Amino acid sequence: MAKIKQITVMLMLHVLSLAAYSQQNPVKASLFEGILVAGYADHGAYINCTGPAVKYNFAKKRAVMLGLLPTLKLKDDKVEEGKPKNSWITPTLGFGLTLVSGHMAIQLPAFYNAKTSTSDGKWKLGIGMGYKF
């Protein structure tokens, strides 16, 4: 009879530990992660921070995020002399993946360039590296 009680208590503790573990959801929403990234996209540079995202933790201090990226694009606009040109620094909103491992971040963003009189609107891909504070 004592063995049955011991086995029952062990099974109950095991079930409780599984229930407690299942409460730790590896996928969660994130508003801001404190990640600053610099990179290359569309023949220019960019600086951004991660914004609202869906975050998947796949190991301790390792995660993948898919979300919005508030960005400052740095690009010299090449136009004919005398024609109006865009500012060298342009704020924009990107969308993409960010892989975080410890304090290092690697990012694959996409930025939309609007249609102009000389070109169609297109998505431009980029790549960047950053730091998680």
Residue frames as a rotation matrix with the C-alpha (Angstrom) as fourth column:
MET 1
0.565 0.825 0.000 0.00
0.825 -0.565 0.000 0.00
0.000 0.000 -1.000 0.00
ALA 2
0.403 -0.504 -0.764 2.87
0.180 -0.775 0.606 2.40
-0.897 -0.381 -0.222 0.78
LYS 3
-0.653 -0.659 0.374 4.35
0.455 0.053 0.889 1.77
-0.605 0.751 0.265 -2.68
ILE 4
-0.075 0.720 0.690 1.06
0.975 -0.093 0.203 2.73
0.210 0.687 -0.695 -4.34
LYS 5
0.798 0.344 -0.495 0.94
0.493 -0.845 0.208 5.99
-0.346 -0.410 -0.844 -2.36
GLN 6
-0.056 -0.908 -0.416 4.55
0.139 -0.420 0.897 6.79
-0.989 -0.008 0.150 -3.30
ILE 7
-0.686 -0.155 0.711 3.87
0.689 0.175 0.703 6.10
-0.233 0.972 -0.014 -6.99
THR 8
0.339 0.894 0.292 0.66
0.928 -0.370 0.054 8.16
0.156 0.252 -0.955 -6.86
VAL 9
0.656 -0.170 -0.736 2.47
0.257 -0.866 0.429 11.11
-0.710 -0.470 -0.524 -5.24
MET 10
-0.455 -0.891 -0.005 5.29
0.230 -0.123 0.965 10.86
-0.860 0.438 0.261 -7.80
LEU 11
-0.439 0.370 0.819 2.81
0.897 0.127 0.424 10.79
0.053 0.920 -0.387 -10.69
MET 12
0.671 0.724 -0.162 0.92
0.738 -0.673 0.046 13.77
-0.076 -0.151 -0.986 -9.27
LEU 13
0.314 -0.648 -0.694 4.17
0.089 -0.707 0.701 15.75
-0.945 -0.282 -0.164 -8.88
HIS 14
-0.671 -0.559 0.487 5.16
0.490 0.158 0.857 14.83
-0.556 0.814 0.169 -12.43
VAL 15
0.013 0.774 0.633 1.78
0.978 -0.143 0.155 15.99
0.210 0.617 -0.759 -13.81
LEU 16
0.792 0.265 -0.550 2.06
0.454 -0.858 0.240 19.25
-0.409 -0.440 -0.800 -11.84
SER 17
-0.139 -0.916 -0.376 5.57
0.131 -0.394 0.910 19.86
-0.982 0.077 0.175 -13.13
LEU 18
-0.631 -0.015 0.776 4.37
0.764 0.164 0.625 19.30
-0.136 0.986 -0.092 -16.72
ALA 19
0.466 0.867 0.180 1.49
0.875 -0.481 0.054 21.70
0.133 0.132 -0.982 -16.15
ALA 20
0.583 -0.332 -0.742 3.88
0.204 -0.824 0.529 24.32
-0.786 -0.460 -0.412 -14.78
TYR 21
-0.535 -0.833 0.143 6.22
0.312 -0.037 0.950 23.83
-0.785 0.553 0.279 -17.75
SER 22
-0.295 0.479 0.827 3.39
0.954 0.096 0.284 24.18
0.057 0.872 -0.485 -20.26
GLN 23
0.692 0.544 -0.474 2.66
0.603 -0.797 -0.034 27.66
-0.396 -0.262 -0.880 -18.86
GLN 24
-0.075 -0.794 -0.603 5.99
-0.054 -0.601 0.798 28.88
-0.996 0.092 0.003 -20.26
ASN 25
0.789 0.468 0.399 4.89
0.382 0.136 -0.914 29.71
-0.482 0.873 -0.071 -23.79
PRO 26
-0.225 -0.969 0.097 7.88
0.701 -0.092 0.707 30.09
-0.677 0.227 0.700 -26.17
VAL 27
-0.503 0.134 0.854 5.83
0.707 -0.505 0.496 32.34
0.498 0.853 0.159 -28.53
LYS 28
0.067 0.527 -0.847 4.81
0.842 -0.485 -0.235 35.76
-0.535 -0.698 -0.477 -27.27
ALA 29
0.659 0.199 0.725 4.08
0.576 -0.753 -0.317 39.29
0.483 0.627 -0.611 -28.42
SER 30
-0.130 -0.777 -0.617 6.78
0.923 -0.322 0.212 41.89
-0.363 -0.542 0.758 -27.86
LEU 31
0.882 0.461 -0.096 6.46
0.412 -0.854 -0.319 45.66
-0.229 0.242 -0.943 -28.00
PHE 32
0.667 -0.740 0.085 10.14
-0.583 -0.590 -0.559 46.62
0.464 0.323 -0.825 -27.77
GLU 33
0.878 -0.346 -0.330 13.21
0.426 0.880 0.211 44.45
0.218 -0.326 0.920 -27.18
GLY 34
0.726 -0.644 -0.241 16.04
-0.295 -0.609 0.736 47.00
-0.621 -0.463 -0.632 -26.93
ILE 35
0.145 -0.649 0.747 17.77
0.749 0.565 0.345 45.90
-0.646 0.509 0.568 -30.14
LEU 36
0.527 -0.102 -0.844 19.63
-0.436 -0.885 -0.166 48.42
-0.730 0.455 -0.510 -32.31
VAL 37
0.276 -0.340 0.899 20.63
0.674 0.736 0.071 47.31
-0.686 0.586 0.432 -35.83
ALA 38
0.163 -0.279 -0.946 22.66
-0.648 -0.754 0.111 48.87
-0.744 0.595 -0.304 -38.67
GLY 39
-0.043 -0.149 0.988 22.76
0.445 0.882 0.152 47.39
-0.894 0.446 0.029 -42.14
TYR 40
-0.860 -0.307 -0.408 22.58
-0.270 -0.406 0.873 47.65
-0.434 0.861 0.266 -45.92
ALA 41
-0.106 0.841 0.530 19.45
0.690 0.446 -0.570 47.89
-0.716 0.305 -0.628 -48.09
ASP 42
0.724 0.547 0.420 18.59
0.664 -0.389 -0.639 49.42
-0.186 0.741 -0.645 -51.48
HIS 43
0.157 -0.789 0.594 22.10
0.721 -0.320 -0.615 50.84
0.675 0.525 0.518 -52.24
GLY 44
0.018 -0.159 0.987 22.23
-0.471 -0.872 -0.132 52.62
0.882 -0.463 -0.091 -48.88
ALA 45
-0.859 -0.354 -0.369 22.52
0.176 0.474 -0.863 52.09
0.480 -0.806 -0.345 -45.14
TYR 46
0.257 0.926 0.277 19.88
-0.151 -0.244 0.958 51.91
0.955 -0.288 0.077 -42.46
ILE 47
-0.934 -0.349 0.075 19.65
-0.116 0.099 -0.988 52.16
0.337 -0.932 -0.133 -38.66
ASN 48
0.017 0.999 0.049 16.68
-0.428 -0.037 0.903 50.75
0.904 -0.036 0.427 -36.82
CYS 49
-0.794 -0.087 0.602 15.34
-0.587 0.365 -0.722 49.30
-0.156 -0.927 -0.341 -33.62
THR 50
-0.810 0.542 -0.224 12.90
0.400 0.790 0.465 46.43
0.429 0.288 -0.856 -33.30
GLY 51
-0.600 0.703 0.381 9.31
-0.755 -0.655 0.020 47.45
0.264 -0.276 0.924 -32.82
PRO 52
0.191 0.755 0.627 6.15
-0.822 0.472 -0.318 45.41
-0.536 -0.455 0.711 -32.23
ALA 53
-0.392 -0.425 -0.816 6.85
-0.798 0.598 0.071 41.77
0.458 0.679 -0.574 -33.04
VAL 54
0.885 0.463 0.048 6.01
-0.443 0.807 0.392 38.13
0.143 -0.368 0.919 -32.48
LYS 55
-0.079 -0.981 0.178 8.91
-0.970 0.034 -0.243 36.49
0.232 -0.192 -0.954 -30.65
TYR 56
0.880 0.261 -0.398 9.75
-0.206 0.963 0.174 32.77
0.429 -0.071 0.901 -30.56
ASN 57
0.155 -0.821 0.550 12.29
-0.973 -0.031 0.228 31.64
-0.170 -0.570 -0.804 -27.93
PHE 58
0.739 0.106 -0.665 13.90
-0.367 0.891 -0.266 28.42
0.565 0.441 0.698 -29.15
ALA 59
0.151 -0.686 -0.712 16.74
0.753 0.547 -0.367 28.25
0.641 -0.481 0.599 -26.60
LYS 60
0.531 -0.019 -0.847 18.04
0.723 -0.512 0.464 30.18
-0.442 -0.859 -0.258 -23.61
LYS 61
0.057 -0.433 -0.900 18.98
-0.050 -0.901 0.431 33.70
-0.997 0.020 -0.073 -24.82
ARG 62
-0.960 -0.271 0.075 18.14
0.059 0.066 0.996 32.77
-0.275 0.960 -0.048 -28.44
ALA 63
-0.024 0.999 -0.045 15.05
0.303 -0.036 -0.952 33.94
-0.953 -0.037 -0.302 -30.26
VAL 64
-0.796 -0.042 0.604 13.58
0.599 -0.192 0.777 34.72
0.083 0.980 0.178 -33.66
MET 65
-0.297 0.692 -0.658 11.37
0.236 -0.615 -0.752 37.77
-0.925 -0.378 0.020 -34.07
LEU 66
-0.568 0.250 0.784 9.03
0.794 -0.085 0.602 38.70
0.218 0.964 -0.150 -36.92
GLY 67
0.253 0.696 -0.672 7.77
0.829 -0.514 -0.221 42.26
-0.499 -0.501 -0.707 -36.79
LEU 68
0.862 0.168 0.478 7.87
0.399 -0.807 -0.436 45.93
0.312 0.566 -0.763 -37.64
LEU 69
0.017 -0.961 -0.276 11.13
0.981 -0.038 0.192 47.86
-0.195 -0.274 0.942 -37.78
PRO 70
0.943 0.236 -0.233 11.06
0.210 -0.969 -0.131 51.67
-0.257 0.075 -0.964 -37.31
THR 71
0.207 -0.892 0.401 13.99
0.927 0.310 0.211 52.78
-0.312 0.329 0.891 -39.47
LEU 72
0.575 -0.216 -0.789 16.14
-0.342 -0.940 0.008 55.70
-0.743 0.265 -0.614 -40.59
LYS 73
0.628 -0.367 0.687 17.41
0.742 0.548 -0.385 55.05
-0.235 0.752 0.616 -44.12
LEU 74
0.281 -0.660 -0.697 20.65
-0.189 -0.750 0.634 56.78
-0.941 -0.046 -0.336 -45.10
LYS 75
0.059 -0.190 0.980 20.98
0.870 0.491 0.043 57.15
-0.489 0.850 0.195 -48.87
ASP 76
-0.508 -0.282 -0.814 22.31
-0.145 -0.904 0.403 59.82
-0.849 0.322 0.419 -51.21
ASP 77
0.500 0.796 0.340 19.74
0.312 0.201 -0.929 60.36
-0.808 0.571 -0.149 -53.96
LYS 78
-0.654 -0.745 0.131 21.42
0.333 -0.128 0.934 60.30
-0.679 0.654 0.332 -57.40
VAL 79
0.533 0.814 0.233 19.54
0.648 -0.215 -0.731 62.72
-0.544 0.540 -0.642 -59.67
GLU 80
0.064 -0.462 0.885 20.45
0.874 -0.402 -0.273 65.10
0.481 0.791 0.378 -62.47
GLU 81
-0.773 -0.430 -0.466 21.77
0.603 -0.727 -0.330 68.49
-0.197 -0.536 0.821 -61.46
GLY 82
-0.886 0.455 0.086 19.02
-0.420 -0.868 0.264 71.04
0.195 0.198 0.961 -60.90
LYS 83
-0.093 0.873 -0.478 16.35
-0.091 0.471 0.878 68.37
0.991 0.125 0.036 -60.21
PRO 84
0.278 0.240 0.930 14.79
-0.918 -0.219 0.331 68.01
0.283 -0.946 0.160 -56.76
LYS 85
-0.322 -0.416 -0.851 16.20
-0.131 0.909 -0.395 65.20
0.938 -0.016 -0.347 -54.64
ASN 86
0.694 0.596 -0.404 15.20
0.230 0.348 0.909 63.40
0.683 -0.723 0.104 -51.49
SER 87
0.623 -0.435 0.650 16.71
-0.776 -0.445 0.447 64.06
0.095 -0.783 -0.615 -48.10
TRP 88
-0.303 -0.850 -0.431 19.82
-0.655 0.514 -0.554 62.09
0.692 0.114 -0.712 -47.20
ILE 89
-0.994 0.067 0.087 18.05
-0.028 0.610 -0.792 60.69
-0.106 -0.790 -0.604 -44.08
THR 90
-0.378 0.909 -0.176 14.55
-0.633 -0.115 0.765 59.26
0.675 0.400 0.619 -44.58
PRO 91
-0.612 0.241 0.753 12.34
-0.603 0.474 -0.642 57.76
-0.511 -0.847 -0.145 -41.87
THR 92
-0.215 0.557 -0.803 10.52
-0.740 0.443 0.506 54.61
0.637 0.702 0.317 -42.94
LEU 93
0.187 0.324 0.927 8.91
-0.831 0.555 -0.027 51.47
-0.523 -0.766 0.373 -41.53
GLY 94
-0.490 -0.431 -0.758 10.32
-0.756 0.643 0.123 48.07
0.434 0.633 -0.640 -42.40
PHE 95
0.658 0.647 0.386 9.14
-0.741 0.648 0.177 44.52
-0.136 -0.402 0.905 -41.82
GLY 96
0.214 -0.610 -0.763 11.26
-0.568 0.557 -0.606 41.45
0.795 0.563 -0.227 -41.28
LEU 97
0.812 -0.030 -0.583 13.05
0.343 0.832 0.436 38.78
0.472 -0.554 0.686 -39.29
THR 98
0.226 -0.778 0.586 15.53
-0.812 -0.483 -0.328 39.35
0.538 -0.402 -0.741 -36.49
LEU 99
0.580 -0.171 -0.797 17.59
0.363 0.930 0.065 36.49
0.730 -0.327 0.601 -35.04
VAL 100
0.442 -0.386 0.810 18.91
-0.773 -0.622 0.125 37.18
0.455 -0.681 -0.574 -31.53
SER 101
0.578 -0.368 -0.728 21.66
0.474 0.878 -0.066 35.13
0.664 -0.307 0.682 -29.88
GLY 102
-0.137 -0.568 -0.812 22.86
0.981 -0.193 -0.031 36.54
-0.139 -0.800 0.584 -26.57
HIS 103
0.075 0.103 -0.992 23.65
0.214 -0.973 -0.084 40.20
-0.974 -0.206 -0.095 -27.26
MET 104
-0.860 -0.449 -0.242 24.15
-0.148 -0.235 0.961 39.77
-0.488 0.862 0.136 -31.04
ALA 105
0.235 0.967 0.103 21.35
0.032 0.098 -0.995 40.29
-0.972 0.237 -0.008 -33.56
ILE 106
-0.922 -0.354 0.154 21.17
0.150 0.040 0.988 39.49
-0.356 0.934 0.016 -37.29
GLN 107
-0.077 0.941 -0.331 18.34
-0.082 -0.337 -0.938 41.04
-0.994 -0.045 0.103 -39.27
LEU 108
-0.830 -0.016 0.558 16.71
0.543 0.209 0.814 40.41
-0.129 0.978 -0.165 -42.66
PRO 109
-0.287 0.746 -0.601 14.41
0.095 -0.602 -0.793 43.41
-0.953 -0.285 0.102 -43.25
ALA 110
-0.398 0.253 0.882 12.23
0.913 0.020 0.407 44.40
0.086 0.967 -0.239 -46.19
PHE 111
-0.483 0.208 -0.851 11.44
0.152 -0.937 -0.315 48.03
-0.862 -0.282 0.421 -47.04
TYR 112
0.250 0.645 0.722 8.84
0.905 0.110 -0.412 49.29
-0.345 0.757 -0.556 -49.49
ASN 113
-0.808 -0.435 -0.397 9.86
0.214 -0.845 0.491 52.00
-0.549 0.311 0.775 -51.95
ALA 114
0.145 0.973 -0.182 6.78
0.185 -0.207 -0.961 53.84
-0.972 0.106 -0.210 -53.18
LYS 115
0.200 0.052 0.979 5.96
0.969 0.141 -0.205 54.32
-0.148 0.989 -0.022 -56.85
THR 116
-0.182 -0.273 -0.945 7.43
0.081 -0.962 0.262 57.43
-0.980 -0.028 0.197 -58.46
SER 117
0.654 0.435 -0.619 7.19
-0.511 -0.349 -0.785 58.93
-0.558 0.830 -0.006 -61.93
THR 118
0.086 -0.722 -0.687 10.32
-0.968 0.104 -0.230 56.99
0.237 0.684 -0.690 -62.96
SER 119
-0.830 -0.415 -0.372 9.98
-0.332 0.904 -0.269 53.65
0.448 -0.100 -0.888 -61.10
ASP 120
0.193 0.896 -0.399 7.37
-0.124 0.426 0.896 51.20
0.973 -0.124 0.193 -59.87
GLY 121
0.329 -0.011 0.944 6.81
-0.938 -0.120 0.325 50.54
0.110 -0.993 -0.050 -56.18
LYS 122
0.302 -0.314 -0.900 8.93
-0.121 0.924 -0.363 47.61
0.945 0.219 0.241 -55.01
TRP 123
0.981 -0.096 0.170 10.00
-0.146 0.217 0.965 45.78
-0.130 -0.971 0.199 -51.88
LYS 124
0.294 -0.949 -0.112 13.74
-0.480 -0.045 -0.876 45.96
0.827 0.311 -0.469 -51.24
LEU 125
0.880 -0.039 -0.473 15.49
0.358 0.708 0.609 43.41
0.311 -0.706 0.637 -49.04
GLY 126
0.362 -0.793 0.490 18.42
-0.676 -0.585 -0.447 44.14
0.641 -0.170 -0.748 -46.75
ILE 127
0.478 -0.287 -0.830 20.72
0.598 0.799 0.068 42.60
0.644 -0.529 0.553 -44.19
GLY 128
0.274 -0.370 0.888 22.07
-0.515 -0.836 -0.189 43.96
0.812 -0.405 -0.420 -40.93
MET 129
-0.129 -0.368 -0.921 23.81
0.682 0.642 -0.352 43.24
0.720 -0.673 0.168 -37.66
GLY 130
0.211 0.275 0.938 23.11
-0.368 -0.867 0.337 44.74
0.906 -0.416 -0.082 -34.28
TYR 131
-0.839 -0.517 -0.167 23.28
0.047 0.237 -0.970 44.61
0.542 -0.822 -0.174 -30.52
LYS 132
0.330 0.920 -0.210 20.69
0.331 0.096 0.939 43.72
0.884 -0.380 -0.273 -27.90
PHE 133
-0.426 -0.456 0.782 21.03
-0.480 -0.618 -0.622 45.91
0.767 -0.640 0.044 -24.81
